[in-house]
Amino acid sequence: MDRPWSFRLIRAAMHLLPTTRVEGVALAKLPAAGPGVRVYRPFVARSAAGLFWIHGGGMVIGRAAQNDRLCGEMARTLGITVVSVEYRKAPEHPFPAPLDDCHAGWRWLQGEGDRLGIDAARIAIGGESAGGGLAAALAQRLHDEGGMQPVGQLLLCPMLDDRTAERHELDPIDHFVWNNRRNRFGWRSYLAREPGSVSAPEYAVPARRDRLDGLPPAWMGVGEIELFHDEVVAYAERLRGAGVPVELDVVPGAVHGFEVWAPDTMLARDHLGRAHAWLGRTLGVDVDPAVPA
């Protein structure tokens, strides 16, 4: 996927992804809200809290449908409604288009929350990989705009720092799933410039932000041997230094995105269980131990 032709093939193949339905959860597609918006509503709702979710794909591929199981299981386990948003992809649509789409999705949810049974004051944001990076950037943008804020950030292996991509000494390491050559292609496509430049546009690279105080509490998960490990740990430490409550979950021996592509492993289930527990505490929801995660 570090070549234009290969990411185009993968992108085309992802349009064939089937819908995955989770037992006990209704999945609705809302084209009127925007292309690809998906709403996961548990049959047994235990709270008016909600989660606004952003999928991954290195800024160049991916679809909301790829997280059907992840979002469905969060909705069922916590008894909350989860809304997953689609966004345009680079390089055809570089920054700020993907973030603008996520921002529009958040604003739509703020206006439509009542109709969906969601309390607009009790919504967390979250995402995985590139989606985690977009969620972190969205939290920064919403903080600066004022108004209703997310109550928390659930960031799974987030893509946060373009300066990792300029570290060519990492290229020989073939990190499983997402290596630095692919990372460089993703950031170059998104930024429409070489990653690691002296400066970056505001909100384009979450780790480049100078001040992190006032941002929502965060749960951050990352594999011990994945490419993003160092940048995730560094961002968590900077958040803590700014007074933001952070739970950092580093999974020994884990690679990038294992919780999505290997969800039935004990490693993934334990990892997501800790994420669910944090999200429950943050939203004021009791995680039902009788409901399988």
Stockholm file with secondary structure:
# STOCKHOLM 1.0

chainA/1-293         MDRPWSFRLIRAAMHLLPTTRVEGVALAKLPAAGPGVRVYRPFVARSAAGLFWIHGGGMVIGRAAQNDRLCGEMARTLGITVVSVEYRKAPEHPFPAPLDDCHAGWRWLQGEGDRLGIDAARIAIGGESAGGGLAAALAQRLHDEGGMQPVGQLLLCPMLDDRTAERHELDPIDHFVWNNRRNRFGWRSYLAREPGSVSAPEYAVPARRDRLDGLPPAWMGVGEIELFHDEVVAYAERLRGAGVPVELDVVPGAVHGFEVWAPDTMLARDHLGRAHAWLGRTLGVDVDPAVPA
#=GR chainA/1-293 SS CCSHHHHHHHHHHHTTCCCCCCTTEEEEECGGGSTTCEEEEESSCCCSCEEEEECCSTTTSCCGGGGHHHHHHHHHHHTCEEEEECCCCTTTSCTTHHHHHHHHHHHHHHHHHHHHTCCTTSEEEEEETHHHHHHHHHHHHHHHHCSSCCSCEEEESCCCCGGGTTCGGGTTSCCSSSCHHHHHHHHHHHHTSCTTCSCCCTTTSGGGCSCCTTCCCEEEEEETTSTTHHHHHHHHHHHHHTTCCEEEEEETTCCTTHHHHSTTSHHHHHHHHHHHHHHHHHHTCCCCTTSCC
#=GC SS_cons         CCSHHHHHHHHHHHTTCCCCCCTTEEEEECGGGSTTCEEEEESSCCCSCEEEEECCSTTTSCCGGGGHHHHHHHHHHHTCEEEEECCCCTTTSCTTHHHHHHHHHHHHHHHHHHHHTCCTTSEEEEEETHHHHHHHHHHHHHHHHCSSCCSCEEEESCCCCGGGTTCGGGTTSCCSSSCHHHHHHHHHHHHTSCTTCSCCCTTTSGGGCSCCTTCCCEEEEEETTSTTHHHHHHHHHHHHHTTCCEEEEEETTCCTTHHHHSTTSHHHHHHHHHHHHHHHHHHTCCCCTTSCC
//
